[in-house]
Every structure is written in structure tokens, then in C-alpha cells.
Amino acid sequence: MHRRGYEFTIDSIRKNVLDIAGIRIICSFTSDIYSVSKMLVNQRDIEVVEYKDYIKNPKPNGYQSLHMILKIPVFMSDRVEEAFVEVQIRTIAMEFWASLEHKIYYKYDKEIPENLKNDLKDAADQISQLDYKMEQIHMHMQKLKFENDSKYQNCEITEDDEFQKLTNKYISMLFSNSIDS
């Protein structure tokens, strides 16, 4: 608080600390991110204070996620208080990349070697392509299911173990050379 020039008081903390609580929502597909975001925006008792779309506008290092700061009601026994909550919404692949980048960032004390920065950026680009491709496959399957319901009535597209294994294997291959170096 002092570093940012704010008083260290309860009122100042309530007013200026916008991520006192946080939640991360992991989705299978990029379109799910925007569906969840829309639900939060349309919630009557929630106010969107800040909205940052790092999916449409990735950070220079390749980071992608949707961030929202929300003001939400907190129901006490005798009153209702408002609190700020940071919400991060991303895909499984984006989460994997961000968690690895975070580990690397602190392993190198925030001074990541240039070759690792480049590898991370390349991996972020490939993850973005993977998310896009998986979304296209999902949409194609949904279209087939809709068009030929009797043939595909048992063909459910869900987040299952096979999808997880395929995604994890592909992403692990992307990073294997960078981590071993």
C-alpha cells in the first residue's frame, strides 16, 4: 500500500486493493470464456469495474487470458458489504502455459534468458493455434450432431480424459526442449 502511495488503513485497502480475492475459471474452449464472461456481466448484483481481454490482445510475452475486476455483494449477518474480486478466465492450454511461465519467471528471478522468452512466445502462439483448432473441431462435431441427430445422438462433446491427455501430451511436447535446456 505504501509503495503505491496509499495509506495503510482498512478503508484505503477496501477502496484500492482490487484483487483482495480471486478466482480462476478454466474452460475447454475459447468461446466458453466469452460465454462465462457474458454471464458475469449480465448478473444484476455484480458490477464490472475492469475488463482486460488478453486473448484478443495478448501481452508481448504471449500471455492470454480474460481478466475482470468485479464488485460483488458479500452478505454478512447484519449487513451487505461490497468487495472486489479478480476473475481470470482461460482455456486449459492457456492455464498450462501461464503456470509454466510463472515458474520460469520466478526460477530466473524475473530475468528470463532471451532464448526461453522466445520459446515461451512461440509456445504461446502454438497454444493459441491449438485452442483455435480444438474450437473448430468442437464446432464441426456440434454441427454434425445437429444436422444428423439420429446418427450422432450419442456423440457428446465433453471435457473428458482423452481430451485432457491429448492436450497435455501436445503441450508437453511443445515445452520439452525449453525445459530440458
N, CA, C and O of each residue as an XYZ file, in Angstrom:
724
protein
N       0.824     -1.181      0.000
C       0.000      0.000      0.000
C       0.878      1.257      0.000
O       0.648      2.189     -0.771
N       1.887      1.262      0.880
C       2.762      2.432      0.954
C       3.513      2.641     -0.358
O       3.707      3.774     -0.798
N       3.932      1.544     -0.975
C       4.679      1.625     -2.236
C       3.850      2.309     -3.325
O       4.396      2.998     -4.188
N       2.547      2.118     -3.280
C       1.654      2.738     -4.263
C       1.169      4.116     -3.827
O       0.419      4.776     -4.547
N       1.598      4.542     -2.650
C       1.230      5.869     -2.174
C      -0.103      5.924     -1.446
O      -0.681      7.001     -1.300
N      -0.602      4.776     -0.986
C      -1.874      4.732     -0.273
C      -1.630      4.556      1.217
O      -0.632      3.972      1.639
N      -2.562      5.071      2.001
C      -2.497      4.857      3.444
C      -2.769      3.391      3.745
O      -3.496      2.723      3.010
N      -2.192      2.901      4.813
C      -2.415      1.518      5.225
C      -3.545      1.487      6.248
O      -3.322      1.293      7.443
N      -4.773      1.684      5.743
C      -5.965      1.647      6.588
C      -6.979      0.697      5.963
O      -6.889      0.359      4.782
N      -7.936      0.276      6.768
C      -8.986     -0.626      6.277
C      -9.744      0.032      5.124
O      -9.984     -0.606      4.099
N     -10.122      1.296      5.283
C     -10.861      1.990      4.221
C     -10.039      2.100      2.943
O     -10.566      1.915      1.846
N      -8.758      2.400      3.081
C      -7.888      2.515      1.911
C      -7.723      1.163      1.214
O      -7.716      1.090     -0.014
N      -7.593      0.108      1.993
C      -7.478     -1.237      1.413
C      -8.753     -1.585      0.651
O      -8.690     -2.064     -0.481
N      -9.912     -1.343      1.271
C     -11.194     -1.629      0.605
C     -11.330     -0.862     -0.705
O     -11.870     -1.383     -1.682
N     -10.850      0.348     -0.724
C     -11.005      1.209     -1.903
C      -9.977      0.907     -2.990
O     -10.300      0.998     -4.174
N      -8.756      0.551     -2.621
C      -7.656      0.495     -3.586
C      -7.123     -0.890     -3.933
O      -6.455     -1.047     -4.955
N      -7.397     -1.885     -3.119
C      -6.923     -3.235     -3.429
C      -8.052     -3.962     -4.160
O      -9.036     -4.385     -3.554
N      -7.884     -4.094     -5.470
C      -8.959     -4.634     -6.296
C      -8.874     -6.143     -6.495
O      -9.742     -6.736     -7.136
N      -7.840     -6.761     -5.954
C      -7.727     -8.220     -6.105
C      -7.528     -8.893     -4.746
O      -6.715     -9.804     -4.591
N      -8.292     -8.416     -3.779
C      -8.203     -8.987     -2.431
C      -8.659    -10.445     -2.444
O      -8.230    -11.250     -1.617
N      -9.525    -10.767     -3.382
C      -9.968    -12.148     -3.599
C      -9.864    -12.427     -5.089
O      -9.950    -11.517     -5.913
N      -9.680    -13.685     -5.419
C      -9.553    -14.026     -6.828
C     -10.088    -15.410     -7.124
O     -10.145    -16.284     -6.260
N     -10.473    -15.575     -8.363
C     -10.945    -16.872     -8.828
C     -10.461    -17.058    -10.262
O     -10.419    -16.112    -11.049
N     -10.100    -18.288    -10.581
C      -9.686    -18.607    -11.945
C     -10.645    -19.662    -12.476
O     -10.876    -20.688    -11.836
N     -11.193    -19.399    -13.642
C     -12.129    -20.320    -14.283
C     -11.437    -20.887    -15.509
O     -10.987    -20.141    -16.379
N     -11.352    -22.215    -15.576
C     -10.688    -22.891    -16.685
C     -11.765    -23.493    -17.580
O     -12.622    -24.248    -17.119
N     -11.710    -23.152    -18.856
C     -12.699    -23.600    -19.834
C     -12.051    -24.497    -20.882
O     -10.838    -24.453    -21.088
N     -12.860    -25.298    -21.530
C     -12.355    -26.152    -22.606
C     -12.078    -25.355    -23.870
O     -11.092    -25.606    -24.563
N     -12.936    -24.402    -24.169
C     -12.849    -23.694    -25.443
C     -12.880    -22.185    -25.226
O     -13.438    -21.696    -24.243
N     -12.279    -21.464    -26.151
C     -12.233    -20.004    -26.070
C     -13.637    -19.415    -26.047
O     -13.890    -18.455    -25.319
N     -14.549    -19.972    -26.830
C     -15.923    -19.453    -26.841
C     -16.567    -19.575    -25.460
O     -17.400    -18.748    -25.090
N     -16.185    -20.603    -24.698
C     -16.709    -20.758    -23.337
C     -16.280    -19.593    -22.448
O     -17.030    -19.164    -21.571
N     -15.082    -19.091    -22.678
C     -14.575    -17.957    -21.893
C     -15.516    -16.769    -22.036
O     -15.889    -16.132    -21.051
N     -15.893    -16.481    -23.283
C     -16.765    -15.333    -23.526
C     -18.194    -15.594    -23.049
O     -18.897    -14.655    -22.677
N     -18.633    -16.850    -23.055
C     -19.957    -17.191    -22.508
C     -19.990    -16.946    -21.001
O     -20.941    -16.359    -20.485
N     -18.962    -17.392    -20.304
C     -18.879    -17.187    -18.855
C     -18.794    -15.694    -18.547
O     -19.463    -15.200    -17.639
N     -17.971    -14.985    -19.306
C     -17.823    -13.542    -19.115
C     -19.166    -12.834    -19.281
O     -19.521    -11.961    -18.489
N     -19.900    -13.216    -20.309
C     -21.212    -12.603    -20.570
C     -22.174    -12.863    -19.410
O     -22.938    -11.979    -19.023
N     -22.134    -14.077    -18.859
C     -22.992    -14.392    -17.707
C     -22.665    -13.485    -16.521
O     -23.564    -12.992    -15.841
N     -21.376    -13.271    -16.281
C     -20.974    -12.410    -15.164
C     -21.393    -10.963    -15.407
O     -21.891    -10.294    -14.501
N     -21.192    -10.489    -16.621
C     -21.563     -9.110    -16.970
C     -23.068     -8.898    -16.801
O     -23.499     -7.830    -16.366
N     -23.860     -9.905    -17.140
C     -25.321     -9.788    -17.074
C     -25.899    -10.050    -15.687
O     -27.105     -9.910    -15.482
N     -25.060    -10.423    -14.745
C     -25.518    -10.676    -13.379
C     -25.892     -9.335    -12.745
O     -25.069     -8.422    -12.697
N     -27.130     -9.213    -12.258
C     -27.632     -7.923    -11.773
C     -26.916     -7.387    -10.544
O     -26.786     -6.172    -10.388
N     -26.453     -8.265     -9.674
C     -25.849     -7.793     -8.425
C     -24.326     -7.695     -8.491
O     -23.665     -7.508     -7.470
N     -23.780     -7.821     -9.693
C     -22.332     -7.722     -9.883
C     -22.033     -6.527    -10.781
O     -22.681     -6.330    -11.809
N     -21.049     -5.740    -10.382
C     -20.611     -4.602    -11.200
C     -19.223     -4.903    -11.768
O     -18.307     -5.276    -11.034
N     -19.084     -4.735    -13.076
C     -17.777     -4.913    -13.715
C     -17.012     -3.602    -13.565
O     -17.423     -2.568    -14.091
N     -15.907     -3.656    -12.850
C     -15.084     -2.477    -12.599
C     -13.995     -2.362    -13.665
O     -13.646     -1.261    -14.091
N     -13.464     -3.506    -14.090
C     -12.369     -3.519    -15.065
C     -12.492     -4.777    -15.917
O     -12.875     -5.838    -15.425
N     -12.161     -4.645    -17.208
C     -12.265     -5.761    -18.152
C     -11.052     -5.697    -19.069
O     -10.889     -4.735    -19.819
N     -10.195     -6.726    -19.012
C      -8.998     -6.765    -19.858
C      -8.994     -8.067    -20.643
O      -8.964     -9.154    -20.065
N      -9.024     -7.946    -21.958
C      -9.066     -9.118    -22.829
C      -7.681     -9.363    -23.418
O      -7.310     -8.790    -24.442
N      -6.924    -10.235    -22.740
C      -5.593    -10.594    -23.222
C      -5.646    -11.754    -24.219
O      -4.605    -12.261    -24.636
N      -6.845    -12.172    -24.598
C      -6.985    -13.180    -25.646
C      -6.979    -12.473    -26.998
O      -6.238    -12.845    -27.907
N      -7.813    -11.457    -27.108
C      -7.836    -10.670    -28.347
C      -6.607     -9.778    -28.453
O      -6.176     -9.438    -29.555
N      -6.046     -9.401    -27.315
C      -4.852     -8.550    -27.265
C      -3.829     -9.168    -26.313
O      -3.676     -8.699    -25.185
N      -3.122    -10.226    -26.757
C      -2.159    -10.896    -25.866
C      -1.051     -9.946    -25.412
O      -0.710     -8.985    -26.102
N      -0.501    -10.241    -24.235
C       0.655     -9.481    -23.758
C       1.843     -9.797    -24.664
O       1.834    -10.823    -25.343
N       2.857     -8.944    -24.689
C       4.018     -9.166    -25.571
C       4.701    -10.525    -25.386
O       5.276    -11.062    -26.333
N       4.641    -11.082    -24.174
C       5.279    -12.382    -23.932
C       4.420    -13.558    -24.400
O       4.858    -14.707    -24.347
N       3.193    -13.272    -24.860
C       2.306    -14.316    -25.352
C       1.180    -14.677    -24.403
O       0.304    -15.466    -24.755
N       1.188    -14.107    -23.195
C       0.167    -14.415    -22.187
C      -1.226    -14.117    -22.715
O      -1.477    -13.058    -23.292
N      -2.137    -15.079    -22.506
C      -3.530    -14.910    -22.899
C      -4.450    -15.311    -21.753
O      -4.233    -16.328    -21.094
N      -5.460    -14.515    -21.529
C      -6.469    -14.785    -20.510
C      -7.447    -13.621    -20.550
O      -7.131    -12.560    -21.089
N      -8.609    -13.809    -19.993
C      -9.560    -12.718    -19.845
C      -9.598    -12.370    -18.368
O      -9.840    -13.239    -17.531
N      -9.361    -11.105    -18.039
C      -9.346    -10.660    -16.645
C     -10.495     -9.689    -16.414
O     -10.776     -8.818    -17.238
N     -11.141     -9.859    -15.290
C     -12.205     -8.942    -14.891
C     -12.028     -8.626    -13.405
O     -11.696     -9.501    -12.605
N     -12.255     -7.375    -13.058
C     -12.373     -6.998    -11.651
C     -13.861     -6.739    -11.441
O     -14.464     -5.909    -12.122
N     -14.434     -7.456    -10.496
C     -15.860     -7.344    -10.219
C     -16.074     -6.812     -8.812
O     -15.307     -7.108     -7.896
N     -17.124     -6.028     -8.657
C     -17.560     -5.614     -7.324
C     -18.777     -6.476     -7.008
O     -19.788     -6.431     -7.709
N     -18.660     -7.261     -5.940
C     -19.729     -8.204     -5.609
C     -20.255     -7.950     -4.200
O     -19.533     -7.440     -3.343
N     -21.516     -8.310     -3.967
C     -22.046     -8.178     -2.611
C     -21.583     -9.343     -1.734
O     -21.560    -10.495     -2.168
N     -21.221     -9.022     -0.511
C     -20.867    -10.041      0.479
C     -21.880     -9.895      1.613
O     -21.940     -8.861      2.279
N     -22.658    -10.925      1.816
C     -23.749    -10.874      2.780
C     -23.258    -11.270      4.168
O     -22.850    -12.407      4.406
N     -23.309    -10.303      5.070
C     -22.948    -10.523      6.469
C     -24.240    -10.800      7.245
O     -25.333    -10.711      6.684
N     -24.119    -11.128      8.504
C     -25.322    -11.421      9.292
C     -26.206    -10.187      9.470
O     -27.425    -10.311      9.585
N     -25.600     -9.000      9.494
C     -26.373     -7.789      9.755
C     -26.303     -6.736      8.648
O     -26.885     -5.659      8.776
N     -25.590     -7.046      7.563
C     -25.445     -6.039      6.502
C     -24.867     -6.689      5.240
O     -24.485     -7.859      5.225
N     -24.823     -5.878      4.197
C     -24.201     -6.317      2.948
C     -23.012     -5.403      2.682
O     -23.164     -4.182      2.628
N     -21.845     -5.983      2.517
C     -20.628     -5.241      2.170
C     -20.321     -5.505      0.701
O     -20.731     -6.528      0.154
N     -19.614     -4.603      0.073
C     -19.151     -4.832     -1.291
C     -17.665     -5.155     -1.256
O     -16.905     -4.565     -0.488
N     -17.265     -6.100     -2.099
C     -15.861     -6.498     -2.170
C     -15.456     -6.626     -3.634
O     -16.280     -6.903     -4.506
N     -14.174     -6.419     -3.875
C     -13.624     -6.588     -5.214
C     -13.080     -8.005     -5.362
O     -12.482     -8.557     -4.439
N     -13.296     -8.572     -6.528
C     -12.806     -9.913     -6.832
C     -12.198     -9.883     -8.224
O     -12.805     -9.378     -9.168
N     -10.991    -10.429     -8.344
C     -10.388    -10.571     -9.667
C     -10.785    -11.934    -10.220
O     -10.632    -12.953     -9.545
N     -11.291    -11.950    -11.443
C     -11.669    -13.193    -12.111
C     -10.781    -13.342    -13.342
O     -10.700    -12.439    -14.174
N     -10.123    -14.482    -13.449
C      -9.326    -14.818    -14.633
C     -10.005    -16.003    -15.298
O     -10.292    -17.011    -14.651
N     -10.260    -15.876    -16.599
C     -10.916    -16.948    -17.346
C     -10.008    -17.312    -18.508
O      -9.599    -16.444    -19.279
N      -9.692    -18.601    -18.634
C      -8.794    -19.042    -19.698
C      -9.062    -20.495    -20.048
O      -9.816    -21.186    -19.363
N      -8.430    -20.949    -21.131
C      -8.571    -22.350    -21.527
C      -7.562    -23.207    -20.772
O      -6.673    -22.701    -20.087
N      -7.727    -24.512    -20.917
C      -6.805    -25.471    -20.305
C      -5.386    -25.207    -20.802
O      -4.435    -25.191    -20.020
N      -5.256    -25.002    -22.107
C      -3.932    -24.770    -22.702
C      -3.328    -23.460    -22.204
O      -2.137    -23.406    -21.896
N      -4.136    -22.407    -22.122
C      -3.653    -21.120    -21.611
C      -3.187    -21.253    -20.166
O      -2.190    -20.647    -19.772
N      -3.906    -22.042    -19.381
C      -3.549    -22.263    -17.975
C      -2.211    -22.982    -17.862
O      -1.374    -22.620    -17.035
N      -2.011    -23.993    -18.689
C      -0.753    -24.733    -18.671
C       0.413    -23.798    -18.994
O       1.433    -23.808    -18.305
N       0.257    -22.997    -20.040
C       1.312    -22.062    -20.449
C       1.592    -21.063    -19.321
O       2.747    -20.828    -18.969
N       0.534    -20.481    -18.762
C       0.709    -19.450    -17.732
C       1.380    -20.011    -16.477
O       2.206    -19.338    -15.861
N       1.029    -21.235    -16.101
C       1.648    -21.801    -14.901
C       3.128    -22.093    -15.129
O       3.945    -21.891    -14.230
N       3.476    -22.562    -16.315
C       4.886    -22.812    -16.617
C       5.663    -21.495    -16.709
O       6.774    -21.389    -16.188
N       5.086    -20.510    -17.362
C       5.746    -19.202    -17.485
C       5.989    -18.612    -16.103
O       7.040    -18.024    -15.849
N       5.023    -18.768    -15.216
C       5.144    -18.249    -13.851
C       6.309    -18.918    -13.117
O       7.088    -18.248    -12.440
N       6.421    -20.239    -13.255
C       7.529    -20.970    -12.616
C       8.876    -20.516    -13.172
O       9.824    -20.295    -12.418
N       8.952    -20.382    -14.478
C      10.202    -19.953    -15.117
C      10.553    -18.531    -14.686
O      11.711    -18.229    -14.398
N       9.545    -17.662    -14.645
C       9.738    -16.260    -14.274
C      10.395    -16.152    -12.896
O      11.318    -15.360    -12.705
N       9.920    -16.945    -11.943
C      10.481    -16.874    -10.594
C      11.748    -17.697    -10.435
O      12.586    -17.374     -9.593
N      11.910    -18.755    -11.226
C      13.151    -19.535    -11.183
C      14.331    -18.659    -11.583
O      15.410    -18.756    -10.999
N      14.124    -17.814    -12.568
C      15.190    -16.940    -13.056
C      15.121    -15.549    -12.425
O      15.683    -14.592    -12.957
N      14.431    -15.445    -11.291
C      14.331    -14.184    -10.559
C      13.930    -13.031    -11.478
O      14.522    -11.953    -11.436
N      12.923    -13.274    -12.300
C      12.315    -12.294    -13.206
C      13.219    -11.892    -14.367
O      12.860    -11.004    -15.139
N      14.372    -12.520    -14.507
C      15.312    -12.237    -15.602
C      15.425    -13.475    -16.491
O      16.427    -14.189    -16.449
N      14.404    -13.719    -17.284
C      14.355    -14.916    -18.128
C      15.328    -14.753    -19.291
O      15.331    -13.717    -19.955
N      16.156    -15.772    -19.542
C      17.063    -15.715    -20.697
C      16.275    -15.529    -22.003
O      15.163    -16.035    -22.154
N      16.871    -14.804    -22.922
C      16.194    -14.448    -24.174
C      15.704    -15.676    -24.944
O      14.611    -15.657    -25.510
N      16.510    -16.747    -24.969
C      16.083    -17.937    -25.714
C      14.822    -18.555    -25.107
O      13.971    -19.060    -25.838
N      14.695    -18.518    -23.770
C      13.484    -19.030    -23.126
C      12.290    -18.121    -23.391
O      11.171    -18.596    -23.584
N      12.532    -16.813    -23.398
C      11.455    -15.876    -23.731
C      10.908    -16.174    -25.118
O       9.696    -16.209    -25.330
N      11.825    -16.388    -26.063
C      11.407    -16.687    -27.437
C      10.653    -18.012    -27.510
O       9.638    -18.120    -28.198
N      11.157    -19.019    -26.796
C      10.480    -20.320    -26.775
C       9.083    -20.208    -26.164
O       8.131    -20.804    -26.667
N       8.966    -19.447    -25.088
C       7.659    -19.251    -24.460
C       6.690    -18.535    -25.394
O       5.517    -18.897    -25.482
N       7.188    -17.524    -26.084
C       6.336    -16.790    -27.032
C       5.888    -17.714    -28.153
O       4.717    -17.707    -28.531
N       6.812    -18.511    -28.689
C       6.453    -19.470    -29.744
C       5.413    -20.466    -29.230
O       4.445    -20.776    -29.926
N       5.615    -20.959    -28.024
C       4.667    -21.911    -27.444
C       3.295    -21.262    -27.251
O       2.269    -21.897    -27.492
N       3.276    -20.004    -26.821
C       2.005    -19.291    -26.654
C       1.275    -19.180    -27.988
O       0.058    -19.350    -28.057
N       2.030    -18.893    -29.046
C       1.424    -18.811    -30.383
C       0.863    -20.165    -30.805
O      -0.227    -20.240    -31.372
N       1.605    -21.230    -30.529
C       1.142    -22.573    -30.885
C      -0.072    -22.978    -30.048
O      -0.977    -23.647    -30.547
N      -0.090    -22.579    -28.797
C      -1.237    -22.868    -27.939
C      -2.474    -22.140    -28.456
O      -3.576    -22.688    -28.446
N      -2.286    -20.917    -28.900
C      -3.395    -20.167    -29.480
C      -3.947    -20.894    -30.704
O      -5.161    -20.987    -30.890
N      -3.042    -21.407    -31.533
C      -3.467    -22.175    -32.706
C      -4.173    -23.465    -32.287
O      -5.167    -23.856    -32.899
N      -3.665    -24.123    -31.251
C      -4.288    -25.347    -30.753
C      -5.695    -25.057    -30.238
O      -6.634    -25.790    -30.548
N      -5.844    -23.995    -29.457
C      -7.172    -23.615    -28.963
C      -8.128    -23.365    -30.127
O      -9.281    -23.795    -30.099
N      -7.638    -22.666    -31.149
C      -8.466    -22.384    -32.322
C      -8.868    -23.682    -33.016
O     -10.032    -23.865    -33.373
N      -7.907    -24.577    -33.205
C      -8.175    -25.850    -33.890
C      -9.168    -26.693    -33.090
O     -10.097    -27.260    -33.665
N      -8.985    -26.781    -31.791
C      -9.899    -27.563    -30.954
C     -11.308    -26.965    -30.993
O     -12.295    -27.701    -30.994
N     -11.401    -25.649    -31.025
C     -12.704    -24.974    -31.139
C     -13.368    -25.338    -32.464
O     -14.569    -25.603    -32.509
N     -12.585    -25.351    -33.540
C     -13.125    -25.704    -34.860
C     -13.630    -27.150    -34.870
O     -14.706    -27.428    -35.399
N     -12.864    -28.059    -34.294
C     -13.285    -29.465    -34.219
C     -14.580    -29.576    -33.411
O     -15.516    -30.271    -33.806
N     -14.615    -28.890    -32.291
C     -15.809    -28.896    -31.439
C     -17.026    -28.379    -32.210
O     -18.094    -28.991    -32.172
N     -16.866    -27.268    -32.900
C     -17.973    -26.691    -33.669
C     -18.414    -27.637    -34.788
O     -19.608    -27.783    -35.048
N     -17.453    -28.273    -35.442
C     -17.777    -29.216    -36.512
C     -18.590    -30.390    -35.956
O     -19.584    -30.802    -36.555
N     -18.170    -30.914    -34.827
C     -18.898    -32.032    -34.215
C     -20.297    -31.608    -33.778
O     -21.252    -32.371    -33.921
N     -20.417    -30.417    -33.257
C     -21.738    -29.918    -32.857
C     -22.643    -29.764    -34.077
O     -23.833    -30.076    -34.024
N     -22.068    -29.283    -35.167
C     -22.836    -29.125    -36.409
C     -23.289    -30.488    -36.923
O     -24.451    -30.653    -37.297
N     -22.389    -31.462    -36.945
C     -22.756    -32.810    -37.382
C     -23.841    -33.401    -36.488
O     -24.792    -34.018    -36.968
N     -23.688    -33.206    -35.219
C     -24.666    -33.725    -34.260
C     -26.038    -33.117    -34.522
O     -27.051    -33.814    -34.486
N     -26.063    -31.831    -34.783
C     -27.315    -31.129    -35.045
C     -27.930    -31.565    -36.372
O     -29.133    -31.810    -36.455
N     -27.096    -31.659    -37.409
C     -27.592    -31.995    -38.745
C     -28.090    -33.431    -38.847
O     -29.035    -33.709    -39.585
N     -27.480    -34.318    -38.132
C     -27.824    -35.726    -38.250
C     -28.017    -36.308    -36.857
O     -27.276    -37.195    -36.432
N     -28.991    -35.814    -36.175
C     -29.185    -36.131    -34.767
C     -29.257    -37.626    -34.492
O     -28.705    -38.093    -33.495
N     -29.914    -38.375    -35.340
C     -30.046    -39.809    -35.066
C     -28.696    -40.515    -35.109
O     -28.443    -41.413    -34.306
N     -27.828    -40.121    -36.033
C     -26.515    -40.755    -36.161
C     -25.574    -40.339    -35.030
O     -24.756    -41.139    -34.577
N     -25.689    -39.089    -34.574
C     -24.747    -38.563    -33.583
C     -25.388    -38.310    -32.220
O     -24.831    -37.580    -31.400
N     -26.541    -38.901    -31.977
C     -27.222    -38.606    -30.715
C     -26.414    -39.015    -29.486
O     -26.576    -38.433    -28.414
N     -25.554    -40.004    -29.636
C     -24.721    -40.429    -28.511
C     -23.322    -39.826    -28.561
O     -22.473    -40.158    -27.733
N     -23.077    -38.947    -29.519
C     -21.757    -38.327    -29.684
C     -21.738    -37.027    -28.897
O     -22.051    -35.965    -29.435
N     -21.374    -37.109    -27.631
C     -21.327    -35.935    -26.787
C     -19.937    -35.346    -26.766
O     -18.951    -36.067    -26.615
N     -19.854    -34.043    -26.914
C     -18.576    -33.349    -26.836
C     -18.452    -32.815    -25.415
O     -19.133    -31.863    -25.034
N     -17.591    -33.429    -24.653
C     -17.394    -33.009    -23.268
C     -15.910    -32.961    -22.970
O     -15.086    -33.489    -23.717
N     -15.593    -32.320    -21.868
C     -14.202    -32.289    -21.415
C     -13.942    -33.626    -20.731
O     -14.307    -33.817    -19.571
N     -13.317    -34.543    -21.447
C     -13.084    -35.863    -20.882
C     -11.597    -36.144    -20.763
O     -10.760    -35.323    -21.138
N     -11.284    -37.319    -20.235
C      -9.888    -37.686    -20.015
C      -9.095    -37.741    -21.302
O      -7.925    -37.359    -21.315
N      -9.702    -38.207    -22.395
C      -8.978    -38.309    -23.663
C      -8.550    -36.927    -24.153
O      -7.417    -36.745    -24.600
N      -9.453    -35.963    -24.068
C      -9.118    -34.601    -24.478
C      -7.988    -34.057    -23.612
O      -7.038    -33.460    -24.119
N      -8.098    -34.269    -22.296
C      -7.058    -33.813    -21.377
C      -5.710    -34.428    -21.733
O      -4.701    -33.727    -21.800
N      -5.695    -35.752    -21.962
C      -4.449    -36.445    -22.273
C      -3.848    -35.935    -23.574
O      -2.643    -35.695    -23.654
N      -4.690    -35.767    -24.601
C      -4.213    -35.283    -25.895
C      -3.626    -33.881    -25.762
O      -2.537    -33.604    -26.266
N      -4.348    -33.011    -25.087
C      -3.882    -31.638    -24.909
C      -2.590    -31.602    -24.102
O      -1.638    -30.922    -24.486
N      -2.549    -32.322    -22.999
C      -1.348    -32.334    -22.157
C      -0.150    -32.901    -22.902
O       0.957    -32.378    -22.780
N      -0.355    -33.963    -23.673
C       0.744    -34.561    -24.432
C       1.280    -33.565    -25.463
O       2.493    -33.395    -25.592
N       0.381    -32.911    -26.194
C       0.790    -31.959    -27.219
C       1.544    -30.782    -26.599
O       2.600    -30.385    -27.090
N       1.001    -30.239    -25.534
C       1.627    -29.086    -24.888
C       2.964    -29.484    -24.273
O       3.925    -28.717    -24.340
N       3.041    -30.669    -23.676
C       4.310    -31.141    -23.110
C       5.386    -31.237    -24.176
O       6.542    -30.893    -23.932
N       5.003    -31.708    -25.365
C       5.966    -31.796    -26.465
C       6.475    -30.412    -26.852
O       7.651    -30.248    -27.178
N       5.593    -29.420    -26.815
C       5.991    -28.060    -27.180
C       7.072    -27.526    -26.252
O       7.994    -26.835    -26.686
N       6.946    -27.857    -24.959
C       7.837    -27.287    -23.961
C       9.039    -28.165    -23.639
O       9.962    -27.698    -22.971
N       9.065    -29.400    -24.082
C      10.095    -30.341    -23.633
C      11.513    -29.853    -23.902
O      12.383    -30.021    -23.048
N      11.770    -29.261    -25.052
C      13.122    -28.781    -25.354
C      13.503    -27.584    -24.496
O      14.655    -27.469    -24.078
N      12.560    -26.695    -24.227
C      12.857    -25.491    -23.443
C      13.190    -25.829    -22.005
O      14.116    -25.259    -21.428
N      12.448    -26.745    -21.426
C      12.639    -27.063    -20.016
C      13.922    -27.850    -19.810
O      14.625    -27.639    -18.822
N      14.234    -28.753    -20.727
C      15.436    -29.569    -20.594
C      16.711    -28.759    -20.781
O      17.770    -29.162    -20.300
N      16.631    -27.638    -21.463
C      17.827    -26.833    -21.766
C      18.345    -26.130    -20.541
O      19.342    -25.412    -20.616
